[in-house]
Amino acid sequence: MNRDSTPRASADSAGPRRQGPRTARDRARRILGQNFLAHPHAIDRLVRAVGARPRDLVVEVGAGDGRLTAALAACGTHVIAYEIDPVLAGRLRERCADLPNVRCVRGDFLRARPPRGPFAVAGNIPYSVTSPIVRWCLRAPGLTSATLLTQLEYARKRTGDYGRWSLVTVQSWPLFEWRLGERFGRELFRPVPRVDSAILRLERRARPLLPASALADYRRCVALGFSGVGGTLRASLQREHPRGRVDAALRAAGVERHTVVAFVHPDQWVRLFRVLHGLPPVRDGDGASAATRST
C-alpha cells in the first residue's frame, strides 16, 4: 500500500461526493492518503521483483490489508508485516490468521529494530515517508535487498535515470546498488493516486567497492563534493585537497574539470576517491562494477 504525500481532493475518489460530517475513520484515511495495489497481476509483478525464496525472511512495510503479504507467504517466505493503521492491521491479521509463516505487527516500521540475521524489505510504501524508509534500509546491517514500490519521480531521481545523481545514492554506492525497476501505472491503485509508481531496488553488494576502513572518509568526501561551493566538483574538492591531486583524481575518473557534481556517476566517485586518498587501483574481481573498472 502506498500513500500519497499530499491530501487527495474528493474528485479523485470514485463515487459521489460525501454528504454530512466526516468520521474519525474518514479523517484518518484522508491523512494517510491510502492507495492500495488492487490488481492481482500487479501484486504478482511486485512479488517477482522481490525475488524471495522459500525460508527467506522479508520485512514488509505498510502491509495494509495483507494482499501482498499473503502473496509473499505463498512463496514459502517468512514475512514480518508492519501496518500502523489499526483498522487495516485488524484486516491484515484476519487475512493471515491461517498463515504460520507470517507475523503481523501493528506499529510503525520506522521504529522497528532490524532482524539480527539476513533479511529483505519489501512494500508498496507511503510516498510521504519514502526517504526515511530508504534511510532505515541503508542503516540495517542485515539487509540484503529492498524492493520498494514508490513514486516514479523519486525512483528515477535516486537511480540516475535523469542523468543526475543524488547525495544519498552516491554515498551508499560502495555498499549498495540502486536500480530502477518496473513502472506501475496509477490506474493499478485504489483510490487512484495522482502519479505513477515504480520499483526502487536496493541490493547490498556481495563485495563492497571500498574497504570498510575507508567508508567514513568516502562519505565525507562525497559530502564535500556536494557542498556546492565554487559551482563545480573540482572547486568543492579543492577546499580540502591540493589542486594537483584533485586534477589527477578527476582525470583518473574520467571527469571533466568543469563538471557539476550531480553529473558525476557513482562509479566515477569510487575511482576518484581512491586516487584522492591514495588507495590502490581497482582490480578485476574485487567487487567493483564494470563501469568502475572501465573508467
C-alpha positions, 0 to 999 in steps of 0.5 A: 500500500502506498500513500500519497504525500499530499491530501487527495481532493474528493474528485479523485475518489470514485463515487459521489461526493460525501454528504454530512460530517466526516468520521474519525475513520474518514479523517484518518484515511484522508491523512494517510492518503491510502492507495492500495495495489488492487490488481492481482497481476500487479501484486504478482509483478511486485512479488517477482521483483522481490525475488524471495525464496522459500525460508527467506525472511522479508520485512514488509512495510505498510502491509495494509490489508495483507494482499501482498503479504499473503502473496509473499507467504505463498512463496514459502517466505517468512514475512514480518508485516508492519501496518500502523493503521489499526483498522487495516492491521485488524484486516491484515491479521484476519487475512493471515490468521491461517498463515504460520509463516507470517507475523503481523505487527501493528506499529510503525516500521520506522521504529522497528529494530532490524532482524539480527540475521539476513533479511529483505524489505519489501512494500508498496510504501507511503510516498510521504515517508519514502526517504526515511524508509530508504534511510532505515534500509541503508542503516540495517546491517542485515539487509540484503535487498529492498524492493520498494514500490514508490513514486516514479519521480523519486525512483528515477531521481535516486537511480540516475535515470535523469542523468543526475545523481543524488547525495544519498545514492552516491554515498551508499554506492560502495555498499549498495546498488540502486536500480530502477525497476518496473513502472506501475501505472496509477490506474493499478491503485485504489483510490487512484493516486495522482502519479505513477509508481515504480520499483526502487531496488536496493541490493547490498553488494556481495563485495563492497567497492571500498574497504570498510576502513575507508567508508567514513572518509568516502562519505565525507568526501562525497559530502564535500563534493556536494557542498556546492561551493565554487559551482563545480566538483573540482572547486568543492574538492579543492577546499580540502585537497591540493589542486594537483591531486584533485586534477589527477583524481578527476582525470583518473575518473574520467571527469571533466574539470568543469563538471557539476557534481550531480553529473558525476556517476557513482562509479566515477566517485569510487575511482576518484576517491581512491586516487584522492586518498591514495588507495590502490587501483581497482582490480578485476574481481574485487567487487567493483562494477564494470563501469568502475573498472572501465573508467 
